[in-house]
Amino acid sequence: MNKKSATIYDISKKLNVSVATVSRALNNHPRISQATKDLVVKTAKEMNYKQNNLAKALKSGETKNVGIIVPYINTNFFSSVIRGIEEELSPHGYHVIICQSHEDINIEKRHLNTLLNAQVDGIFMSVSKTTIDTEHIRNILDTSNTPIIFFDRKKDISGISTVTIDDYRGGYVATEHLIKEGYKNICHFAGDLNLEIYQNRLNGYKQALIDNNLMVKSDNIISTGSSIDAGIEAIKKLWEKKSVPDAIFSSSDFAALGACQELKKRKIKIPQEVAVIGFSNEPFTQFMELPISSVDQTPVTMGKMAGQVFLENVKENGSGVSIEKKVVLAPQIYIRKSSKRK
């Protein structure tokens, strides 16, 4: 049998019915009898017919595809957000196209253009750490009706909905927990401060110290990467100083893990001598020999909420109304052995 894809005209000719009848049968039109639908579908399958999704999209104005741009996919956080988006949108017939920016604004720009050229119905985006200038995003708002939803990492751009957690609150409660456990000289691994999420976690840390009459020391604030090696290097840097901390609040679980590894190497007891708490609640934090306390970002919930915001946008745009939502989720803190001294 010839495996070349057939068209609805080929099916029409073979069955000796009109092209309109074939089209309606394939689209489950109520005016077509079930027997005719079954015959058309069976014949279409035998003739290797594949529906022209582009033509269908042009007719309906929807491709039923959405794009997701993340810095990396190989972290539990971003993969879980993607899972949440997919679970929310899949029942509505949407498919996701996943892109990685690799923390590079130029790659981010290329992905945006590719997704727009593919006529996706919406774009979910967590910006790269090199995205300082946002002109490429603002241009989309000026030239396209494609809705953009920021999640986790965002930029304050009018017309774009956002779904985040309260990073300030997360930084505050993590630091407050350490203070309640009796720690007073608390260091902060601040992450990349070009990103708003890390600025907010830092500000929460500072305010918790101030509210508990503890001094904010610039030497105790270290800008680090979000990697195990960054945590190791941060400990080495701290222990070169005369006054070492008795607790560490890391804006990254991976940096917190690196800190624990280096402290253990130096025979420093956790949490008796130095406590450690991270941020993101990566799965490894609870399964280690010494489980690490962490602030959970509820990524699946974040993805589901982003999906709901998109669906509301689609619904409202059908009425000619544009919406902009700012959803802020509450962080959850998980206390484990690495920071529980009392």
C-alpha positions as CSV (number, residue, x, y, z in Angstrom):
1,M,0.0,0.0,0.0
2,N,1.3,3.5,-0.8
3,K,2.3,5.1,2.5
4,K,2.2,8.6,1.1
5,S,-0.2,10.8,3.2
6,A,-3.6,11.1,1.6
7,T,-5.8,14.2,1.5
8,I,-9.5,14.6,2.2
9,Y,-9.9,14.8,-1.6
10,D,-8.4,11.3,-2.0
11,I,-10.8,10.0,0.7
12,S,-13.7,11.7,-1.0
13,K,-12.8,10.2,-4.3
14,K,-12.5,6.7,-2.9
15,L,-15.7,6.8,-1.0
16,N,-17.6,8.7,-3.7
17,V,-18.8,11.3,-1.2
18,S,-18.3,15.1,-1.0
19,V,-15.2,16.7,0.4
20,A,-17.5,18.5,2.9
21,T,-18.8,15.2,4.1
22,V,-15.3,13.8,4.7
23,S,-14.3,17.0,6.5
24,R,-17.4,17.0,8.7
25,A,-17.0,13.3,9.5
26,L,-13.4,13.7,10.5
27,N,-14.4,16.6,12.8
28,N,-17.2,14.6,14.4
29,H,-20.0,16.9,13.0
30,P,-23.4,16.0,14.5
31,R,-25.1,16.1,11.1
32,I,-23.1,13.2,9.9
33,S,-24.3,9.7,10.7
34,Q,-22.2,7.5,12.9
35,A,-21.9,4.9,10.2
36,T,-20.5,7.5,7.8
37,K,-18.1,8.8,10.5
38,D,-16.8,5.2,11.2
39,L,-16.3,4.5,7.4
40,V,-14.5,7.8,6.8
41,V,-12.2,7.4,9.8
42,K,-11.5,3.7,8.9
43,T,-10.7,4.8,5.3
44,A,-8.5,7.7,6.4
45,K,-6.5,5.4,8.6
46,E,-6.0,2.9,5.7
47,M,-4.9,5.6,3.4
48,N,-2.5,7.1,5.9
49,Y,-4.4,10.4,6.2
50,K,-2.9,12.9,8.6
51,Q,-4.9,16.0,9.5
52,N,-3.3,19.3,8.5
53,N,-2.9,20.9,12.0
54,L,-1.6,24.2,10.5
55,A,-4.7,24.5,8.3
56,K,-6.9,23.6,11.3
57,A,-5.1,26.2,13.4
58,L,-5.5,28.9,10.8
59,K,-9.3,28.2,10.7
60,S,-9.8,28.1,14.4
61,G,-7.2,30.6,15.5
62,E,-5.7,28.1,17.9
63,T,-2.8,25.6,17.6
64,K,-3.4,24.0,21.0
65,N,0.3,24.3,21.6
66,V,2.0,26.4,24.3
67,G,5.7,27.1,24.8
68,I,7.6,26.9,28.1
69,I,11.0,28.5,28.5
70,V,13.1,27.6,31.5
71,P,16.8,28.2,32.3
72,Y,17.4,24.4,32.6
73,I,15.1,21.4,32.7
74,N,17.4,19.1,34.7
75,T,16.3,20.4,38.1
76,N,13.4,19.1,40.1
77,F,11.9,22.6,40.5
78,F,11.6,23.5,36.8
79,S,10.6,19.9,35.7
80,S,7.9,20.0,38.4
81,V,6.6,23.4,37.3
82,I,6.4,22.0,33.7
83,R,4.5,18.9,35.1
84,G,2.0,21.2,36.8
85,I,1.4,23.3,33.6
86,E,1.0,20.1,31.6
87,E,-1.4,18.5,34.1
88,E,-3.5,21.6,34.1
89,L,-3.6,22.2,30.3
90,S,-3.7,18.6,29.0
91,P,-7.4,18.0,29.8
92,H,-8.1,21.1,27.6
93,G,-6.3,19.6,24.6
94,Y,-3.1,21.6,24.9
95,H,0.4,20.3,24.2
96,V,3.7,21.8,25.5
97,I,6.9,22.7,23.7
98,I,9.8,23.0,26.1
99,C,12.8,25.2,25.5
100,Q,16.0,25.8,27.7
101,S,17.7,29.2,27.7
102,H,20.8,27.9,29.5
103,E,20.8,31.2,31.3
104,D,21.6,33.0,28.0
105,I,19.5,36.0,26.9
106,N,20.4,35.4,23.3
107,I,19.1,31.8,23.4
108,E,16.0,33.1,25.2
109,K,15.4,35.5,22.3
110,R,15.7,32.8,19.7
111,H,13.3,30.5,21.5
112,L,10.7,33.3,21.8
113,N,10.9,33.9,18.1
114,T,10.7,30.2,17.3
115,L,7.6,29.8,19.5
116,L,5.9,32.9,18.0
117,N,6.7,31.6,14.5
118,A,5.1,28.3,15.5
119,Q,2.0,30.3,16.4
120,V,1.7,28.9,20.0
121,D,-1.3,30.0,21.9
122,G,0.7,31.1,24.9
123,I,4.2,31.3,26.4
124,F,5.2,30.4,30.0
125,M,8.6,31.8,30.9
126,S,11.1,31.9,33.7
127,V,13.7,34.5,32.6
128,S,17.4,33.8,32.5
129,K,19.8,35.4,34.9
130,T,21.4,37.4,32.0
131,T,18.0,38.9,31.1
132,I,18.6,42.4,32.3
133,D,17.2,44.2,29.2
134,T,13.6,43.2,28.5
135,E,13.1,44.9,25.2
136,H,12.7,41.6,23.4
137,I,9.8,40.6,25.7
138,R,8.1,44.1,25.5
139,N,8.3,43.9,21.7
140,I,6.1,40.8,21.8
141,L,3.4,42.6,23.7
142,D,3.5,45.4,21.1
143,T,3.4,43.1,18.1
144,S,1.5,40.0,19.1
145,N,-1.6,38.9,21.0
146,T,0.2,35.8,22.4
147,P,-0.2,35.9,26.2
148,I,3.0,35.6,28.3
149,I,2.9,34.2,31.8
150,F,6.1,34.6,34.0
151,F,6.6,32.0,36.7
152,D,9.3,32.0,39.5
153,R,11.7,34.4,37.8
154,K,9.9,37.4,36.5
155,K,10.3,40.9,35.3
156,D,7.9,43.7,36.2
157,I,6.3,44.3,32.8
158,S,2.8,45.7,32.4
159,G,0.5,43.3,30.6
160,I,2.2,40.1,31.7
161,S,0.7,37.9,34.4
162,T,3.0,36.3,37.0
163,V,2.9,33.3,39.3
164,T,5.6,33.3,42.0
165,I,6.0,32.4,45.6
166,D,6.6,35.0,48.3
167,D,10.5,34.8,48.3
168,Y,10.7,37.6,50.8
169,R,8.6,35.6,53.3
170,G,10.6,32.5,52.5
171,G,13.8,34.2,53.4
172,Y,12.3,35.7,56.5
173,V,10.9,32.4,57.9
174,A,14.1,30.5,57.2
175,T,16.2,33.1,59.1
176,E,13.6,33.4,61.9
177,H,13.7,29.6,62.3
178,L,17.5,29.7,62.8
179,I,17.2,32.5,65.3
180,K,14.5,30.6,67.3
181,E,16.9,27.6,67.4
182,G,19.5,29.9,69.2
183,Y,21.8,30.9,66.3
184,K,22.9,34.5,66.3
185,N,25.7,34.8,63.7
186,I,23.8,33.8,60.6
187,C,25.4,33.9,57.1
188,H,23.5,34.1,53.9
189,F,24.4,32.6,50.5
190,A,22.6,35.1,48.4
191,G,22.6,33.6,44.9
192,D,22.8,35.8,41.8
193,L,21.4,39.2,42.8
194,N,20.6,40.1,39.2
195,L,17.5,38.0,39.8
196,E,14.6,39.5,41.8
197,I,13.9,36.2,43.6
198,Y,17.4,36.3,45.3
199,Q,17.1,39.9,46.1
200,N,13.8,39.2,47.9
201,R,15.2,36.2,49.8
202,L,18.1,38.4,50.9
203,N,15.7,41.2,52.0
204,G,13.7,38.7,54.0
205,Y,16.9,37.5,55.7
206,K,17.9,41.0,56.6
207,Q,14.5,42.0,58.0
208,A,14.4,38.8,60.2
209,L,17.7,39.8,61.7
210,I,16.6,43.4,62.3
211,D,13.3,42.3,63.9
212,N,15.2,40.1,66.3
213,N,17.8,42.8,67.3
214,L,20.6,41.1,65.4
215,M,23.2,43.0,63.4
216,V,23.2,42.7,59.5
217,K,26.8,42.1,58.7
218,S,27.9,42.6,55.1
219,D,30.7,40.0,55.6
220,N,28.0,37.4,56.3
221,I,26.3,38.0,52.9
222,I,28.0,36.1,50.1
223,S,26.9,36.1,46.5
224,T,27.1,32.5,45.3
225,G,26.0,30.4,42.4
226,S,23.3,27.8,42.8
227,S,25.7,24.8,42.7
228,I,27.4,22.3,45.0
229,D,30.8,23.8,44.1
230,A,29.5,27.3,44.9
231,G,28.6,26.1,48.4
232,I,32.0,24.5,48.9
233,E,33.8,27.6,47.8
234,A,31.6,29.8,50.0
235,I,32.6,27.8,53.1
236,K,36.2,28.0,52.3
237,K,35.9,31.8,51.9
238,L,34.0,32.2,55.2
239,W,36.5,30.1,57.2
240,E,39.4,32.3,56.1
241,K,37.8,35.0,58.3
242,K,38.3,35.4,62.0
243,S,34.6,35.3,62.9
244,V,32.9,32.2,61.4
245,P,29.1,31.9,61.4
246,D,27.1,29.5,63.6
247,A,24.3,29.1,60.9
248,I,23.9,29.4,57.1
249,F,20.7,30.2,55.2
250,S,21.4,29.4,51.6
251,S,19.2,30.6,48.8
252,S,19.9,27.3,47.0
253,D,19.6,23.7,48.1
254,F,22.6,22.8,46.0
255,A,24.8,25.4,47.6
256,A,23.5,24.2,51.0
257,L,24.6,20.7,50.1
258,G,28.0,21.9,49.1
259,A,28.3,23.8,52.4
260,C,27.4,20.6,54.3
261,Q,30.0,18.6,52.4
262,E,32.7,21.1,53.2
263,L,31.7,21.5,56.8
264,K,31.8,17.7,57.2
265,K,35.2,17.6,55.6
266,R,36.4,20.1,58.2
267,K,35.0,18.0,61.1
268,I,32.5,20.7,61.9
269,K,29.3,19.3,63.5
270,I,26.0,20.1,61.9
271,P,23.8,21.5,63.5
272,Q,25.6,21.6,66.9
273,E,28.3,24.0,65.7
274,V,26.8,25.3,62.4
275,A,23.2,24.9,61.2
276,V,22.3,24.8,57.5
277,I,19.0,25.6,55.7
278,G,18.4,25.7,52.0
279,F,15.8,26.9,49.5
280,S,13.6,24.9,47.0
281,N,13.2,21.6,48.9
282,E,14.9,19.5,46.2
283,P,14.2,15.8,46.7
284,F,17.7,15.0,47.9
285,T,17.4,17.2,50.9
286,Q,15.1,14.8,52.8
287,F,16.9,11.5,51.8
288,M,20.4,12.4,52.9
289,E,22.2,10.8,56.0
290,L,21.8,14.3,57.5
291,P,18.5,15.7,56.0
292,I,18.7,19.4,55.1
293,S,16.0,21.9,56.2
294,S,14.6,23.8,53.2
295,V,11.9,26.2,52.1
296,D,9.6,24.6,49.6
297,Q,8.6,26.5,46.5
298,T,5.5,24.3,45.7
299,P,6.5,24.0,42.0
300,V,3.7,21.7,40.9
301,T,1.1,24.1,42.4
302,M,3.0,27.0,40.7
303,G,2.7,25.2,37.4
304,K,-1.0,24.5,37.9
305,M,-1.7,28.1,38.8
306,A,0.2,29.3,35.8
307,G,-2.0,27.0,33.6
308,Q,-5.1,28.4,35.2
309,V,-4.1,32.0,34.6
310,F,-3.5,31.1,30.9
311,L,-6.9,29.4,30.6
312,E,-8.6,32.5,32.2
313,N,-6.7,34.7,29.7
314,V,-7.9,32.6,26.8
315,K,-11.5,32.8,28.1
316,E,-11.4,36.5,28.7
317,N,-9.7,37.4,25.4
318,G,-12.6,35.7,23.7
319,S,-14.7,38.5,25.1
320,G,-12.2,41.1,24.0
321,V,-10.9,41.7,27.6
322,S,-7.2,41.5,28.5
323,I,-6.3,40.4,32.0
324,E,-3.2,40.7,34.1
325,K,-2.9,38.6,37.2
326,K,-0.2,38.6,40.0
327,V,-0.4,35.3,41.9
328,V,1.8,34.9,44.9
329,L,2.0,31.6,46.6
330,A,2.9,31.1,50.3
331,P,6.2,29.2,50.8
332,Q,6.4,26.2,53.2
333,I,9.3,25.5,55.4
334,Y,10.5,22.0,56.2
335,I,12.6,21.6,59.3
336,R,15.1,18.7,59.3
337,K,18.2,17.7,61.3
338,S,20.6,20.2,59.6
339,S,19.1,23.1,61.5
340,K,17.3,21.7,64.5
341,R,19.5,22.2,67.6
342,K,16.9,22.5,70.3
